[in-house]
């Protein structure tokens, strides 16, 4: 069941709305290849001034590994959207809000 019919990307089965930020929407999704539940931040390219720079920074974030940093698994791109696949935090709204703020801070800095 995919209630997010305006967002089409075959790799994911979108399951639940998690939040909305100034740069995009975050959805809970099942990665169909890995069968892992993940959080996917979806950003419309037209809302970005430098989408290539965002893609480069997201690729760098994929390499980070620390227990206190939300893990970025992959970056996917279509003609109109960027999908940032990251660790799904199961710890309540506080942890989710902190992870979104950190991501927004990172995007604003670059």
N, C-alpha and C positions, 0 to 999 in steps of 0.2 A: 504494500500500500504506500503510494507516494503522493502525499498531499501537496507537494511543492512542485506542481506540474509546470510552472514557468521556469524552473531551473532544471535543465537537462544535462546530465553528465553520467554516462553509463557505468562508471567505476563505482558509484555510490548508490546506496538505497537510503534516501533521506528519511529520517524517522521523527525528528522532533525539533522544534524551534528552541534554541537556547538563549539567543540574545541578539540585540541590534546595536551596532556601534556607528560611529561617524563614517567609517570606511566600508562597512559591509554588514552582512548578516552571518550569524554563526548557527549551524545546524548540527544536531547529532546525526550520525550516519553510520551505516554498515559498509565497510570497504568490502566489496564483493570478491576481490581477489584474495585478501588475507583473512576474511571473515572476522575482522577486528572492528569493534565499535570505536569510532573516532569523532572528533569535533572538526567540522569543516567551515573555515571562514571563507565566505564568498564575496568577492569584491568586483564591482562593475568597473571595467577598464575606463569607461568614459568619465568616471568620477575621480580618476587619478591623473595627475599631471605627468608623472614619470613612472609609468608602469614597468618599464624595463629595469629601472633602479630598484623598484620594489621586488621584482623577480630575483634580481641578483642578491639582495639582502636576505630574502626568504631562503634562497639556496644556501647561503652561509649559515643561517639559523638551523638548517637541517643537520649541520655538522656538530652543533653544540650538544653536550651530554652532561647533565648535572641534575641531581635529584630535586633541586629547588627551581628548576626552569622547565616550563612546559615544553615537551618534546615536539618538534616539528618533523613530521614524517616525510612529507613530499609537497611539491608545488606542481599544480596542474594548470593548464591554460587552454582556453578556447578563444575564439575570435572576440568575444565580448566580456569574458569573465576570467578571473584568477581564482583558483581554489587552493587554499592553504590547508593541508591536512595535518592535524596535530592531535596530540594526546587528549583524550577525553578525561576531564577531571571529575571524579565522582566524590564530591566533598561539599556540596551545597553551593548556594548562590555566592557566598563570600569568596571562595576560591575561584569561581568562574569570573566574578567581577574583577578580581585582582589580575587574573591572566589576560582579560580583555584590555584592561587599562595599560598593562605592560606592553601589550602588542601595539596599542594605539600610540603609546609614547615612542616606541621604536620606530613606527612608521612616520611620526611627525618629526623625529630627529633627522631622519634621512630624507 
